[in-house]
Amino acid sequence: MEDFTTLTTDVLVIGAGGAGLRAAIEAAASGARVDIVCKSLLGKAHTVMAEGGIAAALGNVDSEDNWQVHFQDTMRGGQMINNWRMAQLHAQESPDRVYELETYGALFDRTPDGRVMQRAFGAHTYKRLCHVGDRTGLEMIRSLQDRVVQLGITVHMEWTLTRLLKEGERVVGAFGYNRVDGSFVAFRAKAVILATGGWGRIYKVTSNSWEGTGDGVGMGFEAGAEVLDPEMVQFHPTGMVWPPGVRGILVTEAVRGEGGYLKNSENKRFMLEYDPKKKELSSRDVVARSIYKEVEAGRGTPHGGAWLDVTHLGAETIKKKLPSMYEQFLRLADIDITKASMEVAPTIHYAMGGLRVEPETGETTLPGLFAAGEVAAGLHGSNRLGGNSLSDLLVFGRRAGGAAGAYARNIRLGRLDERLINQEQQTLLLPFSGEGTENPYLLQQALQQAMQDGAGLARDEKGLKGCLNTVLELRQRAARIHAPGSRRYNPGWHTARDLRFMLTIAECIVRAAIERRESRGAHWRLDYLEKDPALGKVNFIAYSDAGTVKLKQRPVPQMPPELAGLFDDAASPGALKSSSTAAPEAKRIPA
Ligand SMILES: Cc1cc2nc3c(=O)[nH]c(=O)nc-3n(C[C@H](O)[C@H](O)[C@H](O)COP(=O)(O)OP(=O)(O)OC[C@H]3O[C@@H](n4cnc5c(N)ncnc54)[C@H](O)[C@@H]3O)c2cc1C
């Protein structure tokens, strides 16, 4: 066995995005010693890229807003396969989490009378997104990071953890490598929190950065945790299209929230037809499909998308409300959006699926292992509403951190199993020592293309089965991967391990997508266009059976009557009108 360093802590947090930082703060507040590990530098992560805002029913702009309406919007957006308890906690606790962020130093945009400003966003009944221009994630990460530094929490940057270590069924640590010099490290911890974000990089066209390879879900799956609804992958309607080098980069929904119009090649606002009520602010799945249909009907833009126009808002508003978008298009596409339309098309953006967790604590199906943020699943059902991720990170990051801290108080450190460490070292070193000749980048590209083509926005049985065959073939080829060079600064070597996670998750996505023979939320089956009421009552679970991906169904948790009463159709959620993809109007109830 190669040498490795062993570090000991109470709570190990893997990931330094919004969920990881908020979890670490809470675990530290409960008296635990906390260590955070992240693949890149503190202050990076996807959270910093978030633009549009944080959804919380403060009622500052629309005073009728309250947690119940937010809860209904979230459930309806997810087409009722969400975990109702997570949606309830999220809607109830988001306002406090936003105000708390201001106590850490965040400063949101203000209403004229000095309250936190809120903007409209897709499928939210009221103006609900608290924001800082279109740089909300930056403000959020900056203030959380300041708090982490104040609390003296140790952050290990540029380390990748790749294997959860168990004693029996209990997770007692994790193993991985330093990205700079390739040295190995083992963490011994009383509790582990996964906050590793999503898996957008499994696809070719995505808004996600290189970090979004699904490591946490991969590690959890390999250790025996359950993966919920992996087939639910969000296609954000508006990513950049041109020039090719920027394809997929996000064009925030705030552009439509501030009043932007989507138009086809005939200069028509086509959303007026697809969803006359909510128009451009329909839910993301509806808008993404509408753009797809316009392109299919021959009314797309030159590079296969739609036009997004804000010129009618005036240059001053655009530069004040959407400064990042203004700069993004000017710098990357040489387009001044105060004078010309943006060309946009759907881009893979968010994983609604992820590790199955307990709503109150974020505990996964493995003792000692907690998860929060995009790596966890349940809150968003089959489609996430914009802004609901940032509030998810705060609400469930705090809950997971508190629960992990409490768990750590009452348990001893576990024993690290050298056999598991040895196995992981062999897996990591295989690209140097094996006989293989497969190039990690080429395999990754082949996977991304296969997923884009076969498990993309519009799916059918034939495409999905073809995609599954490719994924299985790539899994075999990945066993013969070769990375030239040494362990120092070697991204090819890093990609070799990332790829294993990506392939496993891709298989989970495709197998579940084949089995969900209906259209629901982000999952659009051209061969099953309607909702199936029976499938509206189940979530799919992917799990490892001696390393093989297996699927099972689990009943969607039943809402208590007082919450079910908020929906006319909750008694048979699968029967939500399938002819209309738009969410029905939320029921108004007193605060
Ligand atoms: C461009 C863009 C704009 C968005 N805008 C909004 C918005 O306006 N509102 C909204 O609600 N949502 C938005 N989202 C979604 C939201 O930003 C993400 O869902 C959210 O930030 C995810 O946070 P997280 O803490 O779960 O993970 P991330 O922020 O992705 O952080 C993951 C962390 O885990 C670390 N990590 C990963 N793997 C490993 C490993 N193996 N070992 C060690 N560390 C690891 C990473 O280094 C990183 O620190 C946007 C997303 C994008 C990409």
The ligand as a Gaussian input file, in Angstrom:
#p B3LYP/6-31G(d) Opt

LIG

0 1
 C      -24.725000      29.213000     -13.918000
 C      -25.669000      28.780000     -12.824000
 C      -26.598000      29.676000     -12.344000
 C      -27.495000      29.289000     -11.333000
 N      -28.391000      30.200000     -10.839000
 C      -29.195000      29.846000      -9.800000
 C      -30.069000      30.799000      -9.182000
 O      -30.106000      31.971000      -9.541000
 N      -30.852000      30.376000      -8.169000
 C      -30.841000      29.093000      -7.709000
 O      -31.576000      28.781000      -6.778000
 N      -30.005000      28.184000      -8.273000
 C      -29.182000      28.528000      -9.289000
 N      -28.331000      27.608000      -9.831000
 C      -28.241000      26.279000      -9.223000
 C      -27.401000      26.371000      -7.959000
 O      -26.401000      27.331000      -8.107000
 C      -26.757000      25.020000      -7.629000
 O      -27.731000      24.032000      -7.658000
 C      -26.159000      25.100000      -6.242000
 O      -25.249000      26.166000      -6.167000
 C      -25.457000      23.811000      -5.855000
 O      -24.863000      24.052000      -4.600000
 P      -24.155000      22.901000      -3.793000
 O      -23.636000      23.507000      -2.545000
 O      -25.050000      21.737000      -3.698000
 O      -22.945000      22.462000      -4.746000
 P      -21.827000      23.328000      -5.499000
 O      -22.012000      24.777000      -5.327000
 O      -21.769000      22.783000      -6.874000
 O      -20.518000      22.924000      -4.711000
 C      -19.997000      21.628000      -4.765000
 C      -18.722000      21.573000      -3.952000
 O      -18.313000      20.229000      -3.839000
 C      -16.931000      20.112000      -4.142000
 N      -16.685000      18.752000      -4.611000
 C      -17.328000      18.090000      -5.612000
 N      -16.834000      16.840000      -5.708000
 C      -15.881000      16.714000      -4.751000
 C      -15.012000      15.663000      -4.366000
 N      -15.020000      14.485000      -4.981000
 N      -14.137000      15.886000      -3.363000
 C      -14.096000      17.088000      -2.734000
 N      -14.905000      18.123000      -3.063000
 C      -15.777000      17.926000      -4.050000
 C      -16.699000      21.188000      -5.172000
 O      -15.329000      21.512000      -5.268000
 C      -17.548000      22.307000      -4.579000
 O      -16.831000      22.960000      -3.573000
 C      -27.438000      27.975000     -10.827000
 C      -26.494000      27.084000     -11.317000
 C      -25.609000      27.466000     -12.301000
 C      -24.605000      26.482000     -12.812000

